[in-house]
Amino acid sequence: MAPAATPRYAVAALIAAAVFAFARHLSAVPGEGRSLAFSLLLGAAFGMVLQRSRFCFYCIARDFLLRRETAGPFAVLAALAAGTLGYHALFGAFLPIPGDTRLPPGAHIGPVSLALVAGAFVFGLGMALSGSCISAHLYRLGEGSFASIFALLGAAAGFVLGFLSWNPLYLAMIQQAPVPWLPHYLGYGGSALLQCAALGGIAMWLARAGPSAGAAAASPPTLGQAIFRDRWPPAVGGILVGFIGVLAYLRVAPLGVTAELGSLARTAASSAGWLPARLEGLDGFAGCATAVKQALWSNNGVFVLALVAGAWASALGAGAFRPRWPSAGGIARSLAGGVLMGWGGMTALGCTVGTLLSGIMAGAPSGWVFAAACLAGIAGALKAGAWLGRAIRPGSRPSAPG
């Protein structure tokens, strides 16, 4: 081990020890203590996986749309396939007969409406403008990206705007919207088979769309280098994301990273008297549910904090922790993109982790609709950015955004 690397490994070890110590402390709290401790440990693992495998939905979509890089999309497909099989196995225990109107407890199965399409599209625009999805902004905080702070602040403001526009949208589009769930129509076996066939079909199309990016290493790394220094293969990251998603649903709740942020925004806005007395129907949906906070700690809150801590420890160990302050333009883009993601995530009842990832794993068509509309938003933003670049610099080729 190089002497220069020793301090960062020591700090990473201290962060890991602090996470375990806090988990032990939480486990002794009466009531929800064990659940909070498990959420903390799971969040740290999730942060490490995201950071080590560069699992960012926006970066994956951008690299494919601009450069036809397919390694990232294959990682997402691997996560969805692993999660689909795991979720459907759990559903068989929670709800043995899916053929009625009941839904599995807490699963991210949402209404399909124009509001979902609009929210997901705007969320995609926000990702492109800010440079990351919300989950990636969280793990990039652990890498020292101060721009992510402004994106998350913007997302909180966007949530408030989403609450203010919720009642008209709910009454006009969401109240009567269907809440379809594939096992209702196909059973668990049929639903899992259909989704895996769809994911397999997309994988076959990707295999013809372009080669996976990545150069072979000059020499095989040691086990320690492969785990703590080098980027993990995208497929490994995807499978681990799917496994963590299933484990989270089994023990606590579906994966999601916006519930705590939305709840903080809702609590602050309610205290200031900015919100209507009643948000029609909102608390009846599962998704990344928000509420006025009544307690200091929540499962999603400790999960998100541990996500940042896990990514921080992982980045330190890999030498990827590089604190950097954004330019004034970068701050403005992060804030604006965050506002769009906040409004879109609130309107769509979740983000790329909650509505897309956890939703598709659960067999919810709302997850597929979110994915398509969000991808359209990213593609539209990239095209607009390319056009703007040509307009500002005639004859020049626009570079890919962050």
C-alpha positions in Angstrom: 0.0 0.0 0.0 1.4 3.4 -1.0 2.1 5.7 1.9 -0.1 8.5 0.3 -3.0 6.1 0.2 -2.9 5.2 3.9 -4.7 8.3 5.2 -7.7 7.9 2.9 -8.0 4.2 3.7 -7.9 5.1 7.4 -10.7 7.7 6.9 -12.8 5.3 4.9 -12.4 2.7 7.7 -13.5 5.3 10.2 -16.6 6.1 8.2 -17.5 2.5 7.9 -17.0 2.0 11.7 -19.2 5.0 12.4 -21.9 3.6 10.2 -21.8 0.3 12.1 -21.7 2.0 15.4 -24.7 4.1 14.6 -26.6 1.1 13.3 -25.9 -0.7 16.6 -27.2 2.4 18.5 -30.4 2.5 16.4 -31.0 -1.2 16.9 -31.5 -0.5 20.6 -34.2 2.1 20.0 -37.6 0.7 21.1 -40.1 0.1 18.3 -38.6 0.8 14.9 -34.9 0.5 16.0 -34.0 -2.7 14.2 -35.8 -1.5 11.0 -33.8 1.8 11.2 -30.5 -0.1 11.7 -31.2 -2.4 8.8 -32.1 0.6 6.5 -28.8 2.3 7.6 -26.7 -0.7 6.6 -28.6 -1.3 3.4 -28.2 2.4 2.4 -24.4 2.2 3.0 -24.2 -0.9 0.8 -26.4 0.8 -1.9 -24.1 3.9 -1.9 -21.0 1.8 -2.3 -22.6 -0.2 -5.2 -23.7 3.0 -7.0 -20.3 4.7 -6.6 -18.2 1.6 -7.5 -20.3 0.7 -10.6 -21.2 4.3 -11.7 -24.9 3.4 -11.7 -26.4 6.7 -12.8 -29.5 6.5 -14.9 -28.8 9.8 -16.6 -25.2 8.9 -17.4 -26.3 5.5 -18.7 -29.0 7.0 -21.0 -26.7 9.9 -22.2 -23.8 7.6 -23.1 -26.1 5.3 -25.0 -27.9 8.1 -26.9 -24.8 10.0 -27.8 -22.1 7.3 -28.1 -24.1 4.0 -28.3 -22.4 2.7 -25.2 -24.4 -0.3 -24.1 -22.6 -1.5 -20.9 -24.7 0.8 -18.7 -28.1 -0.2 -20.2 -27.2 -3.8 -19.8 -26.6 -3.1 -16.1 -30.0 -1.6 -15.7 -31.6 -4.6 -17.5 -29.6 -6.9 -15.1 -31.0 -5.0 -12.1 -34.5 -5.2 -13.4 -34.4 -8.9 -14.2 -32.9 -9.8 -10.9 -35.4 -7.6 -9.1 -38.3 -8.9 -11.1 -37.6 -12.5 -10.2 -37.0 -11.7 -6.5 -40.1 -9.4 -6.2 -42.4 -12.0 -7.7 -41.1 -14.7 -5.5 -41.8 -12.5 -2.4 -45.3 -11.5 -3.7 -46.2 -15.2 -3.7 -45.7 -15.2 0.0 -47.3 -11.8 0.8 -50.3 -12.2 -1.5 -50.6 -15.8 -2.7 -53.6 -15.1 -5.0 -53.1 -11.9 -7.1 -56.3 -12.2 -9.1 -58.3 -9.6 -7.3 -58.1 -5.9 -6.7 -55.6 -6.1 -3.8 -52.0 -4.9 -4.3 -48.9 -6.1 -2.4 -48.2 -4.0 0.7 -46.1 -0.9 0.0 -45.1 -1.8 -3.5 -44.5 1.1 -5.9 -47.5 0.4 -8.1 -48.9 3.7 -9.3 -51.7 5.2 -11.4 -51.0 5.5 -15.2 -52.1 8.9 -16.4 -50.9 11.9 -18.4 -49.6 13.4 -15.1 -47.2 10.4 -14.8 -46.0 11.0 -18.4 -45.6 14.7 -17.7 -43.8 14.2 -14.4 -41.4 11.6 -15.8 -40.7 13.7 -18.9 -39.9 16.8 -16.8 -37.8 14.6 -14.5 -35.7 13.5 -17.5 -35.2 17.2 -18.5 -34.1 17.9 -15.0 -31.6 15.1 -15.0 -30.1 16.3 -18.2 -29.9 19.9 -17.0 -28.4 19.0 -13.6 -26.1 16.2 -14.9 -27.4 13.4 -12.7 -30.5 11.7 -11.3 -31.3 12.2 -7.6 -29.7 8.9 -6.5 -26.5 9.8 -8.4 -26.4 13.3 -6.9 -26.5 11.6 -3.5 -23.5 9.3 -4.3 -21.7 12.2 -5.9 -22.0 14.1 -2.7 -19.8 11.3 -1.3 -17.3 12.0 -4.1 -17.1 15.7 -3.2 -19.4 17.2 -5.8 -20.8 20.4 -4.2 -23.0 20.9 -7.3 -25.1 18.1 -6.0 -26.0 20.1 -2.9 -27.6 22.7 -5.1 -29.4 20.1 -7.2 -30.9 18.6 -4.0 -31.9 22.0 -2.7 -33.6 22.7 -6.1 -35.3 19.3 -5.9 -36.8 20.2 -2.5 -38.1 23.5 -4.0 -39.5 21.5 -6.9 -41.3 19.2 -4.4 -43.0 22.3 -2.9 -44.1 23.3 -6.4 -45.4 19.8 -7.0 -47.5 19.9 -3.8 -49.0 23.2 -4.9 -50.0 21.8 -8.3 -51.1 18.4 -7.0 -54.7 19.0 -6.3 -55.6 20.3 -9.8 -53.6 17.5 -11.4 -55.1 14.9 -9.2 -58.7 16.0 -9.8 -58.2 16.3 -13.6 -55.9 13.3 -14.4 -55.1 11.0 -11.5 -58.3 10.5 -9.5 -59.9 8.2 -12.1 -56.7 6.9 -13.6 -56.2 3.1 -13.6 -53.6 1.5 -11.3 -52.7 -1.6 -13.3 -50.6 -4.5 -12.0 -49.5 -7.2 -14.4 -50.0 -10.2 -11.9 -53.7 -9.2 -11.8 -54.0 -10.2 -15.4 -51.2 -12.8 -15.9 -50.5 -14.2 -12.5 -47.0 -14.2 -11.0 -45.6 -16.6 -13.5 -47.0 -14.8 -16.5 -46.0 -11.4 -15.2 -42.4 -12.5 -14.5 -42.2 -14.3 -17.9 -43.5 -11.2 -19.8 -41.2 -8.8 -18.1 -38.1 -11.0 -18.5 -39.0 -11.6 -22.1 -39.3 -7.8 -22.6 -36.0 -7.2 -20.9 -34.4 -10.0 -22.9 -35.7 -8.4 -26.1 -34.3 -5.0 -25.2 -31.0 -6.7 -24.4 -30.9 -8.4 -27.9 -31.7 -5.1 -29.5 -28.9 -3.4 -27.5 -26.4 -6.1 -28.6 -27.0 -5.1 -32.2 -27.1 -1.3 -31.4 -23.4 -1.0 -30.5 -20.5 -2.5 -28.7 -20.2 -2.2 -24.9 -17.6 0.4 -23.9 -14.6 -0.4 -21.8 -11.0 -1.4 -22.5 -9.4 -4.5 -21.1 -6.9 -4.0 -18.2 -3.2 -4.4 -19.0 -2.8 -7.0 -16.1 -5.4 -8.7 -13.8 -5.9 -6.6 -10.7 -5.7 -8.1 -7.2 -8.9 -8.9 -5.3 -8.4 -5.7 -3.2 -7.8 -3.6 -6.2 -10.9 -5.0 -8.0 -13.1 -4.3 -5.0 -11.8 -1.0 -3.7 -9.9 0.7 -6.5 -11.3 -0.3 -9.9 -14.7 0.4 -11.3 -16.9 -2.6 -10.9 -18.3 -4.2 -14.1 -21.7 -2.6 -14.9 -23.4 -6.0 -14.9 -22.1 -6.8 -11.4 -23.4 -3.4 -10.2 -26.8 -4.1 -11.8 -27.2 -7.5 -10.2 -26.3 -6.1 -6.8 -28.8 -3.2 -7.2 -31.5 -5.8 -8.0 -30.5 -7.9 -5.0 -30.5 -4.9 -2.7 -33.9 -3.9 -4.1 -35.4 -7.3 -3.2 -33.8 -7.3 0.2 -35.1 -3.8 1.0 -38.6 -4.8 0.1 -38.4 -8.0 2.1 -37.2 -6.3 5.3 -38.3 -2.6 5.2 -39.8 -1.0 2.1 -39.1 -0.7 -1.7 -36.0 1.2 -2.7 -36.5 4.9 -3.1 -34.5 8.0 -2.4 -37.1 10.9 -2.6 -39.5 10.1 0.3 -37.3 11.8 3.0 -36.5 14.8 0.8 -40.2 15.2 -0.1 -41.2 14.8 3.5 -38.8 17.5 4.6 -40.1 19.8 1.9 -43.7 19.1 2.8 -43.0 19.7 6.5 -41.3 23.0 5.9 -43.9 24.2 3.4 -46.8 23.2 5.7 -45.2 24.9 8.7 -44.9 28.1 6.6 -48.6 27.8 5.6 -47.8 27.5 1.9 -49.7 24.3 1.2 -53.4 23.7 1.0 -55.0 22.1 4.0 -55.6 18.8 2.1 -53.6 17.2 -0.7 -56.3 15.1 -2.3 -55.6 11.4 -2.4 -51.8 11.8 -2.1 -51.4 9.8 1.1 -53.4 6.9 -0.4 -50.6 6.0 -2.9 -47.6 3.8 -2.1 -44.7 5.1 -4.2 -42.2 7.4 -2.6 -44.8 8.6 -0.1 -44.3 11.9 1.6 -45.7 13.0 5.0 -45.4 15.8 7.5 -42.5 14.5 9.7 -43.4 13.6 13.2 -40.1 11.9 14.2 -36.4 12.7 13.8 -35.5 9.5 12.1 -37.3 7.6 9.3 -36.2 4.5 7.4 -35.8 6.4 4.2 -33.9 9.2 6.0 -31.3 7.0 7.5 -31.1 5.0 4.2 -30.2 8.3 2.3 -27.7 9.5 4.9 -26.0 6.1 4.8 -26.0 6.1 1.0 -23.9 9.3 1.0 -21.6 7.8 3.8 -21.2 4.6 1.9 -20.4 6.4 -1.3 -17.9 8.6 0.6 -16.1 5.7 2.1 -16.0 3.9 -1.3 -14.7 7.0 -3.1 -12.0 7.6 -0.5 -10.8 4.0 -0.8 -10.7 4.3 -4.6 -9.0 7.7 -4.6 -12.1 9.1 -6.3 -12.9 11.7 -3.5 -12.2 15.0 -5.2 -14.0 18.0 -3.6 -14.9 20.5 -6.3 -16.9 23.7 -6.3 -19.1 24.5 -9.3 -19.1 27.6 -11.4 -21.9 30.1 -11.2 -23.4 28.6 -14.3 -23.1 25.1 -12.8 -24.9 26.2 -9.7 -27.7 27.7 -11.8 -28.0 24.5 -13.9 -28.0 22.3 -10.8 -30.7 24.4 -9.1 -32.9 24.6 -12.2 -32.4 20.9 -12.9 -33.2 20.0 -9.3 -36.4 22.0 -9.4 -37.5 20.1 -12.5 -36.6 16.8 -10.9 -38.4 17.7 -7.7 -41.6 18.7 -9.5 -41.4 15.6 -11.8 -40.6 13.2 -9.0 -43.5 14.5 -6.8 -46.0 14.4 -9.7 -44.9 10.9 -10.8 -44.8 9.6 -7.2 -41.1 8.8 -7.3 -37.9 8.9 -9.3 -35.7 6.6 -11.3 -35.1 4.4 -8.2 -38.6 4.4 -6.8 -41.1 4.6 -9.7 -38.9 3.1 -12.4 -36.6 0.6 -10.7 -38.9 -0.6 -7.9 -42.0 -0.2 -10.0 -40.9 -2.3 -12.9 -39.5 -4.9 -10.4 -43.0 -5.1 -8.9 -44.6 -5.6 -12.3 -46.2 -2.1 -12.4 -46.9 -0.7 -15.9 -46.4 2.7 -14.3 -42.7 1.9 -14.0 -42.5 1.2 -17.8 -44.4 4.4 -18.6 -42.0 6.4 -16.4 -39.0 4.9 -18.1 -40.2 5.7 -21.6 -41.3 9.2 -20.8 -38.1 9.9 -18.8 -35.9 8.7 -21.6 -37.8 10.9 -24.0 -37.2 13.9 -21.7 -33.4 13.1 -21.7 -33.3 12.7 -25.4 -35.2 15.9 -25.9 -32.9 17.8 -23.6 -29.8 16.4 -25.4 -31.2 17.4 -28.8 -32.0 20.9 -27.5 -28.5 21.2 -26.1 -27.0 20.1 -29.4 -29.1 22.7 -31.3 -28.2 25.4 -28.8 -24.5 24.6 -29.1 -24.7 24.9 -32.9 -26.6 28.1 -32.7 -24.0 29.7 -30.3 -21.0 28.2 -32.1 -21.9 27.7 -35.8 -20.0 24.8 -37.3 -18.8 23.4 -34.0 -19.7 20.0 -32.6 -21.4 20.2 -29.1 -19.7 18.2 -26.4 -21.6 15.8 -24.2 -23.0 17.4 -21.0 -21.5 16.5 -17.5 
